[in-house]
Amino acid sequence: MARDFDIDAIRAEFPILSREVNGKPLIYLDNAASAQKPNAVIDGMADQMRTAYANVHRGLHTLANETTETFEAGRETVRDFINAPSANQVIFTKGGTEAINLVASGIAAEIQPGDEIVLSVMEHHSNIVPWHFLRERHGAVLRWVEVDANGALDMAALEAAVGPKTRLVAATHMSNVLGTVTDAARITEIAHAAGAEVLFDGCQAGVHLDVDVQALDCDYYVLTGHKIYGPTGIGALYGKAEALARLRPYQGGGEMIEVVERDRVTYNEAPHKFEAGTPPIIEAVGFGAAINWLSQFDMGEVQAHEHALYERALEGVRGVNGLTVHGTAPGKGAVLSFSIEGTHPHDLAQLLDRYGVAVRAGHHCAQPLMQHLGVSATARASFGIYNTAAEVDAFIEALHKARGMLI
Ligand SMILES: Cc1ncc(COP(=O)(O)O)c(C=O)c1O
């Protein structure tokens, strides 16, 4: 049975939400950049260090075994969260960026000059630059798919871009700027029909959508911990078993080997093959705690709450003169990017901070999208499980004041 969606009780579990910023109650609307942490995560990590800390795997003593158990329980929690067939298909990384670099580096040796990687223009730099490496170093060609005026992915253009030379389609499952949710199952069909693999960047989707990697049939899926109310320094890569068996290891070191001799080395199997060195143990424990915390709730109820906040904010910003909203695709997530004519987003964000409102301003690590939109930056309010309607109203009021000061 899902836990009751009681917003006061939820907020009470996030200690940071009771602090003030510039003499005003904190209104944290920067969740798409990184979310705050509940006590379950903070205490879970601290308790692990207080009571059962040691290095994981190969331990022959109690603390090593206990730490390994909790660390591997974190992996099982991630597996269950995305419905992966096996925990061996969940690789811990230091975040979403490392997970994508792991795949790009792993397939690099297979790339022939002229092989194509298909990307959308709304990708985060994490899902662009690793593919630029393949372009620069291995002669891969990047093919870009546009978004329409609402910010929805142009599926006809995607179909046209994918062809016999496509090695991989790398697409966001939810844009960090526009909030657009892509039709991931259809993207997979298009990629697979051409014999290409597909990778989804689920750094934003992981916290807002129900993700089922088997239903999506994707080859790779990327998650990050710090946006799912978990710690920084941890993320996960899901891969199909055959893909992980084929991928070259990303880094060399302890844990990822089977046998090391003077003139030869053989590798362990996934996930260990991709987890060289001491992994982020405490962070994995925190990642598991965050997912367990979030999983108490009915995801539909969480989505409805966040969507209602987004709709309220959208309604509110419509009353602000000269304001343009970027991204209005149907079914989008709770991310509101906007520009106000005659103001710079950085100035807006700084003035909002005076009222205790934290929003992000900049290119959001999505410069190709900024070029597509014809702006250098936007301001962005992004909503999470603990935000309230009253906070949205205070944000809109502060926005009016900030605009008044700048124009
Ligand atoms: C869509 C998207 N992809 C990738 C990333 C990078 O994830 P990480 O911070 O875990 O490296 C982010 C973070 O901002 C993101 O929003």
The ligand as an ORCA input file, in Angstrom:
! r2SCAN-3c Opt
* xyz 0 1
  C      19.109     15.464    -18.686
  C      20.391     15.346    -17.913
  N      21.317     14.474    -18.316
  C      22.469     14.310    -17.659
  C      22.769     15.060    -16.547
  C      24.077     14.850    -15.857
  O      23.912     14.044    -14.735
  P      25.009     14.034    -13.572
  O      24.899     15.353    -12.888
  O      24.582     12.902    -12.689
  O      26.316     13.766    -14.183
  C      21.845     15.997    -16.096
  C      22.160     16.850    -14.923
  O      21.936     18.041    -14.933
  C      20.626     16.142    -16.799
  O      19.700     17.026    -16.409
*
